[in-house]
Amino acid sequence: MIQRIQSIFLLLLAVSIGLLFVWPIATSSQKDAYLFADGQYSVEDNTVLMLLTALCAVLAIGAIFLFRNRGLQLRMTYLATVCSILIPLVAILIYLNDTKNSAVPANTIDDQVGAYLPVLGLIFGVLASRFIRKDEKLVKSMDRLR
């Protein structure tokens, strides 16, 4: 049911996380052997990061179609929100692990739009879960009136 506001927020969550496959997290003018081999640090540079990003987007899209089961929809939204928190944390851990052996100094690395997309996804996930809970509360209050 696309006209519900939480469906819009879940779609925006999926789009904002899905855009991580398009926009890089960071760029560097100096090339490196691993993360900055092409001058960009993106989710495609690491398999775990790529799978976590895809899982978050799939959970958000799947939650849109669970409008009849709000409890499961809410749990899937929570999982997608947790994934959107984990994406930057995993990206930072991978970067810190790579900088031990890296020749790229930290002052040549510039953050890009992809660094802020998980935060945007987090906001959309929180808003979607808020409206799902609000919808569930409304349905329960209507059941009491019957």
C-alpha positions in Angstrom: 0.0 0.0 0.0 2.1 2.8 -1.3 -0.1 5.7 -0.1 0.9 5.1 3.6 3.6 7.5 4.8 5.8 4.7 6.2 5.9 3.1 2.8 7.3 6.3 1.4 9.9 6.5 4.2 10.9 2.8 3.6 11.3 3.5 -0.1 13.4 6.6 0.7 15.5 4.4 3.0 16.0 1.8 0.3 16.9 4.5 -2.3 19.4 6.3 0.0 21.1 3.0 0.9 21.0 1.8 -2.8 22.7 5.1 -3.9 25.8 3.8 -2.0 26.4 1.6 -5.0 26.5 4.7 -7.2 28.3 7.3 -5.1 31.6 6.7 -3.4 32.2 7.1 0.3 35.5 8.9 -0.1 38.0 9.8 -2.7 41.7 10.3 -2.7 44.1 11.9 -5.2 46.7 9.3 -4.4 46.2 5.7 -5.4 46.6 2.8 -3.0 46.8 -1.0 -3.4 43.5 -1.9 -1.8 40.8 0.7 -1.0 41.9 3.5 -3.1 43.1 1.5 -6.1 40.8 3.5 -8.4 41.0 6.7 -6.2 37.6 6.0 -4.7 36.4 4.1 -1.6 33.0 2.7 -2.3 30.9 -0.2 -1.1 32.1 -2.4 -4.0 35.6 -2.4 -2.5 34.7 -4.9 0.2 32.4 -7.9 0.0 31.1 -7.6 3.6 30.3 -3.9 3.0 28.6 -4.7 -0.3 26.5 -7.5 1.2 25.5 -5.4 4.2 24.4 -2.5 2.0 22.4 -4.9 -0.3 20.8 -6.5 2.8 19.7 -3.1 4.1 18.1 -2.1 0.8 16.4 -5.5 0.4 15.0 -5.4 4.0 13.6 -1.9 3.4 12.0 -2.9 0.1 10.6 -6.1 1.6 9.1 -4.2 4.5 7.1 -2.0 2.1 5.1 -5.1 1.0 4.4 -6.3 4.6 1.7 -3.7 5.3 -0.7 -6.4 6.4 1.6 -7.7 9.0 2.8 -4.5 10.9 4.7 -6.5 13.5 6.9 -8.1 10.9 7.1 -4.9 9.0 8.3 -3.1 12.1 11.0 -5.8 12.9 12.3 -5.6 9.3 12.4 -1.8 9.5 14.4 -2.1 12.8 16.8 -4.5 11.0 17.2 -2.2 8.1 17.8 0.7 10.5 20.5 -1.3 12.4 22.1 -2.1 9.0 22.2 1.5 8.1 24.0 2.1 11.4 26.4 -0.8 10.7 27.3 0.4 7.2 29.4 3.4 8.2 30.9 1.5 11.2 32.0 -1.3 9.0 33.3 1.1 6.4 35.3 2.9 9.1 36.7 -0.3 10.5 37.7 -1.5 7.0 39.4 1.9 6.4 41.2 1.8 9.7 42.4 -1.7 9.1 43.6 -0.8 5.6 45.5 2.4 6.8 47.9 0.3 8.8 49.5 -0.9 5.6 48.5 2.0 3.4 50.8 4.6 1.8 47.9 7.1 1.4 48.1 9.8 4.0 44.8 10.7 5.7 45.0 14.4 4.7 44.6 13.5 1.0 41.2 11.7 1.6 38.0 13.7 0.9 34.6 12.5 2.0 31.9 12.3 -0.6 28.1 12.1 -0.7 28.2 8.3 0.1 29.5 9.0 3.5 26.3 10.8 4.5 23.8 8.5 2.8 23.6 5.9 5.7 22.8 8.8 8.1 20.0 9.8 5.8 18.8 6.2 5.7 18.9 6.0 9.5 16.6 9.1 9.6 14.2 7.5 7.1 14.2 4.2 9.0 13.4 5.9 12.3 10.6 7.9 10.7 9.2 4.7 9.1 9.2 2.8 12.3 7.6 5.7 14.1 4.7 5.8 11.6 4.4 2.0 11.7 4.0 2.1 15.5 1.5 4.9 15.1 -0.5 2.9 12.6 -0.5 -0.2 14.8 -1.7 1.9 17.7 -4.5 3.3 15.6 -5.6 -0.2 14.5 -5.6 -1.4 18.1 -7.7 1.5 19.2 -10.2 0.8 16.4 -10.4 -2.9 17.5 -11.4 -1.7 21.0 -14.3 0.3 19.6 -15.9 -2.7 17.9 
